[in-house]
Amino acid sequence: MKLADFRILGRQTTVAVATADRATIEAAALYCLQRAALDGAPVRLLGVRVASITEEPVRQTSLF
């Protein structure tokens, strides 16, 4: 997040399981925005980054 006075704030979170679901990514982004404690400060720029993307399907491996 870049604020109107050009200060830069960053927040990150990790979801419990791999996802391609837009609603899950949006919820994670909103969670980070809430944690930023902007106190009404105007935001100039807001970005969301998604990392560790893979084309492989999610698999649960057996422990035994």
ROLUMVEX-376472 format. One record per residue: residue number from 1; residue in three letters; x, y, z of N, C-alpha, C in turn. Coordinates in pm, 1 decimal. Layout:
<recs>
+-----+--------+----------+----------+----------+----------+----------+----------+----------+----------+----------+
| num | residu |   n.east |  n.north |     n.up |  ca.east | ca.north |    ca.up |   c.east |  c.north |     c.up |
+-----+--------+----------+----------+----------+----------+----------+----------+----------+----------+----------+
| NUM |    ALA |        X |        Y |        Z |        X |        Y |        Z |        X |        Y |        Z |
...
+-----+--------+----------+----------+----------+----------+----------+----------+----------+----------+----------+
</recs>
This chain:
<recs>
+-----+--------+----------+----------+----------+----------+----------+----------+----------+----------+----------+
| num | residu |   n.east |  n.north |     n.up |  ca.east | ca.north |    ca.up |   c.east |  c.north |     c.up |
+-----+--------+----------+----------+----------+----------+----------+----------+----------+----------+----------+
|   1 |    MET |     83.4 |   -116.0 |      0.0 |      0.0 |      0.0 |      0.0 |     88.4 |    122.9 |      0.0 |
|   2 |    LYS |     55.2 |    213.5 |    -87.1 |    123.8 |    342.3 |    -85.9 |     20.3 |    445.1 |    -42.1 |
|   3 |    LEU |     54.4 |    518.5 |     62.9 |    -37.1 |    617.5 |    115.1 |    -22.9 |    748.3 |     39.3 |
|   4 |    ALA |   -115.4 |    840.9 |     61.2 |   -115.0 |    968.6 |     -9.7 |     13.8 |   1046.3 |     14.4 |
|   5 |    ASP |     76.8 |   1027.7 |    132.2 |    202.4 |   1096.8 |    161.0 |    324.4 |   1016.1 |    114.8 |
|   6 |    PHE |    299.6 |    913.4 |     31.7 |    400.2 |    827.4 |    -29.8 |    470.1 |    731.1 |     66.4 |
|   7 |    ARG |    420.9 |    720.0 |    190.4 |    471.9 |    613.8 |    278.4 |    424.2 |    480.4 |    222.4 |
|   8 |    ILE |    504.7 |    377.7 |    241.3 |    471.1 |    245.5 |    190.9 |    452.4 |    151.1 |    308.7 |
|   9 |    LEU |    341.4 |     78.2 |    308.3 |    311.6 |    -21.7 |    410.0 |    294.6 |   -156.8 |    341.8 |
|  10 |    GLY |    341.4 |   -261.4 |    403.9 |    323.4 |   -395.4 |    349.6 |    271.1 |   -489.1 |    456.4 |
|  11 |    ARG |    179.0 |   -572.3 |    420.2 |    126.5 |   -676.3 |    508.5 |    116.7 |   -803.3 |    426.3 |
|  12 |    GLN |    137.9 |   -916.9 |    491.5 |    125.0 |  -1043.0 |    419.7 |     60.2 |  -1147.0 |    508.2 |
|  13 |    THR |      3.7 |  -1247.4 |    445.0 |    -56.7 |  -1359.1 |    515.2 |    -43.3 |  -1482.5 |    427.5 |
|  14 |    THR |    -63.6 |  -1595.9 |    486.4 |    -58.0 |  -1723.2 |    415.0 |   -188.9 |  -1796.6 |    437.1 |
|  15 |    VAL |   -246.1 |  -1849.9 |    330.8 |   -367.9 |  -1930.4 |    345.8 |   -327.2 |  -2073.4 |    379.0 |
|  16 |    ALA |   -416.0 |  -2144.5 |    446.4 |   -383.8 |  -2277.6 |    498.1 |   -360.4 |  -2381.3 |    388.4 |
|  17 |    VAL |   -434.7 |  -2370.0 |    279.7 |   -421.1 |  -2466.7 |    169.7 |   -408.1 |  -2391.0 |     38.5 |
|  18 |    ALA |   -347.1 |  -2454.7 |    -59.6 |   -333.2 |  -2393.0 |   -191.9 |   -471.0 |  -2362.6 |   -249.1 |
|  19 |    THR |   -483.3 |  -2248.7 |   -317.8 |   -612.9 |  -2210.9 |   -373.1 |   -596.7 |  -2131.6 |   -501.5 |
|  20 |    ALA |   -697.6 |  -2142.0 |   -585.5 |   -708.6 |  -2057.2 |   -703.0 |   -841.3 |  -1982.0 |   -695.0 |
|  21 |    ASP |   -905.4 |  -1988.1 |   -579.3 |  -1036.6 |  -1928.7 |   -558.5 |  -1024.9 |  -1778.3 |   -536.2 |
|  22 |    ARG |  -1089.2 |  -1700.7 |   -622.3 |  -1083.0 |  -1555.7 |   -614.3 |  -1133.1 |  -1503.9 |   -480.2 |
|  23 |    ALA |  -1239.5 |  -1562.0 |   -426.6 |  -1296.7 |  -1516.0 |   -300.4 |  -1199.0 |  -1537.8 |   -183.9 |
|  24 |    THR |  -1125.5 |  -1647.4 |   -186.8 |  -1027.6 |  -1675.2 |    -81.9 |   -913.1 |  -1575.2 |    -87.5 |
|  25 |    ILE |   -865.7 |  -1546.5 |   -207.4 |   -757.4 |  -1449.2 |   -225.0 |   -804.5 |  -1310.3 |   -183.9 |
|  26 |    GLU |   -926.7 |  -1275.9 |   -220.9 |   -982.8 |  -1145.9 |   -183.2 |   -995.1 |  -1133.9 |    -31.3 |
|  27 |    ALA |  -1041.8 |  -1239.9 |     35.1 |  -1054.3 |  -1237.5 |    181.0 |   -918.3 |  -1219.7 |    247.4 |
|  28 |    ALA |   -815.9 |  -1284.5 |    194.2 |   -681.0 |  -1270.6 |    249.3 |   -630.5 |  -1127.3 |    230.6 |
|  29 |    ALA |   -658.6 |  -1067.7 |    114.9 |   -617.0 |   -930.0 |     88.7 |   -689.0 |   -832.5 |    181.7 |
|  30 |    LEU |   -817.4 |   -852.5 |    202.6 |   -892.6 |   -766.0 |    292.9 |   -844.7 |   -780.4 |    436.9 |
|  31 |    TYR |   -807.1 |   -900.6 |    475.5 |   -750.9 |   -923.7 |    608.3 |   -622.9 |   -841.6 |    626.5 |
|  32 |    CYS |   -537.3 |   -841.9 |    527.2 |   -414.2 |   -763.2 |    532.9 |   -444.2 |   -613.8 |    538.8 |
|  33 |    LEU |   -542.9 |   -570.0 |    463.0 |   -580.7 |   -429.0 |    463.5 |   -629.5 |   -386.8 |    601.8 |
|  34 |    GLN |   -707.9 |   -471.0 |    666.5 |   -756.6 |   -441.0 |    801.3 |   -642.3 |   -433.4 |    901.2 |
|  35 |    ARG |   -542.3 |   -518.5 |    885.5 |   -427.8 |   -520.1 |    976.6 |   -336.6 |   -399.4 |    958.9 |
|  36 |    ALA |   -351.2 |   -327.3 |    849.6 |   -265.1 |   -212.9 |    822.9 |   -294.6 |    -95.2 |    915.7 |
|  37 |    ALA |   -410.2 |    -92.9 |    980.2 |   -447.8 |     14.3 |   1073.4 |   -423.4 |    151.3 |   1012.1 |
|  38 |    LEU |   -492.2 |    179.5 |    904.0 |   -472.6 |    304.6 |    831.0 |   -529.1 |    426.7 |    903.6 |
|  39 |    ASP |   -621.8 |    406.7 |    992.7 |   -682.6 |    516.0 |   1070.0 |   -731.8 |    629.7 |    981.4 |
|  40 |    GLY |   -794.2 |    595.9 |    870.0 |   -851.0 |    696.2 |    781.2 |   -753.1 |    760.1 |    684.9 |
|  41 |    ALA |   -627.2 |    718.4 |    686.8 |   -527.8 |    775.8 |    595.2 |   -565.0 |    740.2 |    451.3 |
|  42 |    PRO |   -560.9 |    836.2 |    360.4 |   -594.0 |    806.9 |    221.0 |   -488.4 |    718.0 |    155.2 |
|  43 |    VAL |   -536.3 |    622.1 |     78.0 |   -448.0 |    527.0 |      8.9 |   -432.9 |    571.8 |   -135.9 |
|  44 |    ARG |   -310.2 |    579.2 |   -181.8 |   -279.3 |    620.8 |   -318.4 |   -274.3 |    500.7 |   -412.4 |
|  45 |    LEU |   -221.5 |    387.5 |   -364.4 |   -201.6 |    269.6 |   -448.1 |   -215.8 |    145.4 |   -361.6 |
|  46 |    LEU |   -282.6 |     45.3 |   -414.5 |   -301.3 |    -79.6 |   -343.0 |   -271.6 |   -194.4 |   -438.1 |
|  47 |    GLY |   -187.9 |   -286.8 |   -395.8 |   -153.3 |   -400.1 |   -480.4 |   -165.4 |   -530.1 |   -403.3 |
|  48 |    VAL |   -192.0 |   -636.9 |   -474.9 |   -201.3 |   -770.6 |   -416.1 |   -109.8 |   -861.8 |   -494.8 |
|  49 |    ARG |    -28.6 |   -939.3 |   -422.4 |     62.9 |  -1033.3 |   -486.2 |     27.1 |  -1173.4 |   -441.1 |
|  50 |    VAL |     22.8 |  -1264.6 |   -534.7 |     -1.8 |  -1405.9 |   -505.7 |    124.8 |  -1480.4 |   -544.5 |
|  51 |    ALA |    177.3 |  -1562.4 |   -453.8 |    305.6 |  -1628.9 |   -477.8 |    293.4 |  -1780.1 |   -459.9 |
|  52 |    SER |    398.3 |  -1848.4 |   -497.7 |    408.4 |  -1994.4 |   -486.9 |    298.7 |  -2063.9 |   -567.8 |
|  53 |    ILE |    276.6 |  -2014.2 |   -686.3 |    174.1 |  -2070.5 |   -774.6 |    229.6 |  -2194.1 |   -843.2 |
|  54 |    THR |    146.8 |  -2295.0 |   -856.0 |    186.3 |  -2416.8 |   -924.3 |     73.3 |  -2463.4 |  -1014.4 |
|  55 |    GLU |    107.3 |  -2529.8 |  -1120.5 |      5.7 |  -2583.7 |  -1210.1 |    -39.1 |  -2723.0 |  -1166.5 |
|  56 |    GLU |     30.8 |  -2782.0 |  -1074.2 |     -5.0 |  -2915.4 |  -1028.6 |   -128.4 |  -2909.0 |   -940.4 |
|  57 |    PRO |   -215.3 |  -3010.7 |   -949.9 |   -332.5 |  -3013.1 |   -861.7 |   -287.6 |  -3039.5 |   -717.7 |
|  58 |    VAL |   -364.6 |  -2992.1 |   -624.4 |   -335.4 |  -3013.8 |   -483.0 |   -359.2 |  -3160.7 |   -451.1 |
|  59 |    ARG |   -260.7 |  -3221.5 |   -382.5 |   -273.2 |  -3362.7 |   -346.9 |   -247.0 |  -3379.8 |   -198.9 |
|  60 |    GLN |   -326.6 |  -3463.7 |   -136.0 |   -303.4 |  -3500.2 |      3.2 |   -231.5 |  -3634.5 |      0.4 |
|  61 |    THR |   -109.9 |  -3637.6 |     53.1 |    -35.5 |  -3764.8 |     54.9 |    -66.6 |  -3842.3 |    181.9 |
|  62 |    SER |    -59.0 |  -3972.0 |    171.5 |    -86.2 |  -4058.0 |    285.3 |     36.1 |  -4061.8 |    377.8 |
|  63 |    LEU |     11.3 |  -4060.8 |    505.3 |    119.0 |  -4066.3 |    601.7 |    170.7 |  -4209.4 |    617.3 |
|  64 |    PHE |     84.8 |  -4306.4 |    595.1 |    123.9 |  -4447.6 |    611.5 |    109.2 |  -4524.8 |    483.1 |
+-----+--------+----------+----------+----------+----------+----------+----------+----------+----------+----------+
</recs>
